[in-house]
Amino acid sequence: MIGPPAESIAVPRETGWMNAEIFLTWLQHFKHHVQPSKENPVLLILDGHGSRKELAVIEYARNNNIHMLSTPPHTTHRLQRLDRVFFNPFKAVQCG
């Protein structure tokens, strides 16, 4: 990464795809900055990618007051309006 904000993380992988190990690293980074507690838990809304469903990830989240909620499959177009309204047209112009 060139010039990222302080304390940013990047975990490269040859395939470019997320896996449970990388997601757990990100989740630990997230916890460090958000600092959830029993009195102040955090709700993290995610897509249903398999990396979020690994036991180690679920246990880490549960033990650290992070409640993970997965969106249903194939609902991005309804739940993430910016993807449809802004990013897709922008991508079409940039990559077109």
C-alpha beads as a LAMMPS data file, in Angstrom:
LAMMPS data file: protein, C-alpha beads

96 atoms
95 bonds

1 atom types
1 bond types

-500.0 500.0 xlo xhi
-500.0 500.0 ylo yhi
-500.0 500.0 zlo zhi

Masses

1 110.0

Atoms # bond

1 1 1 0.000 0.000 0.000
2 1 1 1.242 3.437 -0.843
3 1 1 0.417 6.142 1.678
4 1 1 -2.361 4.429 3.643
5 1 1 -3.843 5.978 6.779
6 1 1 -1.975 5.180 9.986
7 1 1 -2.624 1.688 11.356
8 1 1 -4.114 0.423 8.088
9 1 1 -3.556 -3.232 7.298
10 1 1 -3.195 -5.087 4.021
11 1 1 -2.977 -8.841 3.800
12 1 1 -2.139 -9.872 0.237
13 1 1 -3.002 -13.271 -1.129
14 1 1 -1.992 -14.715 -4.488
15 1 1 -5.548 -15.436 -5.569
16 1 1 -6.858 -12.099 -4.349
17 1 1 -9.734 -13.854 -2.594
18 1 1 -10.656 -13.514 1.069
19 1 1 -10.301 -16.531 3.338
20 1 1 -11.048 -17.158 7.017
21 1 1 -7.470 -16.483 8.124
22 1 1 -7.387 -13.077 6.432
23 1 1 -10.861 -12.213 7.675
24 1 1 -9.859 -13.126 11.228
25 1 1 -6.842 -10.815 10.917
26 1 1 -9.164 -8.040 9.754
27 1 1 -11.639 -8.799 12.565
28 1 1 -8.862 -8.498 15.146
29 1 1 -7.869 -5.159 13.623
30 1 1 -11.519 -4.062 13.700
31 1 1 -11.856 -5.049 17.362
32 1 1 -8.713 -3.125 18.286
33 1 1 -10.129 0.083 16.828
34 1 1 -13.798 -0.297 17.752
35 1 1 -13.174 -1.776 21.217
36 1 1 -16.483 -3.553 21.752
37 1 1 -17.376 -4.572 25.287
38 1 1 -20.108 -6.465 27.075
39 1 1 -21.735 -3.128 27.901
40 1 1 -21.203 -1.770 24.389
41 1 1 -21.297 -4.632 21.853
42 1 1 -20.922 -4.066 18.116
43 1 1 -23.151 -5.237 15.280
44 1 1 -21.159 -6.017 12.139
45 1 1 -23.287 -6.477 9.012
46 1 1 -21.576 -8.655 6.404
47 1 1 -22.260 -10.527 3.225
48 1 1 -22.529 -14.296 3.467
49 1 1 -19.023 -15.134 2.226
50 1 1 -17.726 -18.444 3.566
51 1 1 -14.779 -16.805 5.332
52 1 1 -17.213 -15.335 7.858
53 1 1 -18.680 -18.747 8.719
54 1 1 -15.542 -20.471 10.000
55 1 1 -15.689 -21.590 13.627
56 1 1 -12.556 -19.648 14.636
57 1 1 -14.085 -16.436 13.273
58 1 1 -17.440 -17.008 14.953
59 1 1 -15.827 -17.848 18.294
60 1 1 -13.547 -14.813 18.128
61 1 1 -16.487 -12.533 17.398
62 1 1 -18.612 -14.087 20.125
63 1 1 -15.815 -13.883 22.711
64 1 1 -15.174 -10.236 21.849
65 1 1 -18.727 -8.857 21.846
66 1 1 -18.974 -8.591 18.079
67 1 1 -22.354 -9.685 16.753
68 1 1 -22.139 -10.667 13.093
69 1 1 -25.213 -10.491 10.886
70 1 1 -25.001 -11.903 7.368
71 1 1 -27.184 -10.589 4.596
72 1 1 -29.126 -13.153 2.566
73 1 1 -27.529 -14.376 -0.671
74 1 1 -28.219 -12.442 -3.868
75 1 1 -29.581 -9.355 -2.101
76 1 1 -26.708 -6.936 -2.668
77 1 1 -28.661 -5.067 -5.334
78 1 1 -31.400 -4.350 -2.813
79 1 1 -29.312 -3.752 0.297
80 1 1 -26.345 -1.859 -1.103
81 1 1 -27.880 0.848 -3.218
82 1 1 -24.562 2.576 -3.913
83 1 1 -23.404 -0.543 -5.771
84 1 1 -26.280 -0.248 -8.181
85 1 1 -26.783 3.505 -8.397
86 1 1 -23.233 4.841 -8.253
87 1 1 -20.431 2.274 -8.353
88 1 1 -21.676 0.138 -11.263
89 1 1 -22.167 3.115 -13.625
90 1 1 -18.839 4.569 -12.475
91 1 1 -17.102 1.247 -13.110
92 1 1 -18.708 1.003 -16.553
93 1 1 -17.334 4.418 -17.503
94 1 1 -13.877 3.746 -16.056
95 1 1 -13.489 0.216 -17.407
96 1 1 -15.759 0.552 -20.429

Bonds

1 1 1 2
2 1 2 3
3 1 3 4
4 1 4 5
5 1 5 6
6 1 6 7
7 1 7 8
8 1 8 9
9 1 9 10
10 1 10 11
11 1 11 12
12 1 12 13
13 1 13 14
14 1 14 15
15 1 15 16
16 1 16 17
17 1 17 18
18 1 18 19
19 1 19 20
20 1 20 21
21 1 21 22
22 1 22 23
23 1 23 24
24 1 24 25
25 1 25 26
26 1 26 27
27 1 27 28
28 1 28 29
29 1 29 30
30 1 30 31
31 1 31 32
32 1 32 33
33 1 33 34
34 1 34 35
35 1 35 36
36 1 36 37
37 1 37 38
38 1 38 39
39 1 39 40
40 1 40 41
41 1 41 42
42 1 42 43
43 1 43 44
44 1 44 45
45 1 45 46
46 1 46 47
47 1 47 48
48 1 48 49
49 1 49 50
50 1 50 51
51 1 51 52
52 1 52 53
53 1 53 54
54 1 54 55
55 1 55 56
56 1 56 57
57 1 57 58
58 1 58 59
59 1 59 60
60 1 60 61
61 1 61 62
62 1 62 63
63 1 63 64
64 1 64 65
65 1 65 66
66 1 66 67
67 1 67 68
68 1 68 69
69 1 69 70
70 1 70 71
71 1 71 72
72 1 72 73
73 1 73 74
74 1 74 75
75 1 75 76
76 1 76 77
77 1 77 78
78 1 78 79
79 1 79 80
80 1 80 81
81 1 81 82
82 1 82 83
83 1 83 84
84 1 84 85
85 1 85 86
86 1 86 87
87 1 87 88
88 1 88 89
89 1 89 90
90 1 90 91
91 1 91 92
92 1 92 93
93 1 93 94
94 1 94 95
95 1 95 96
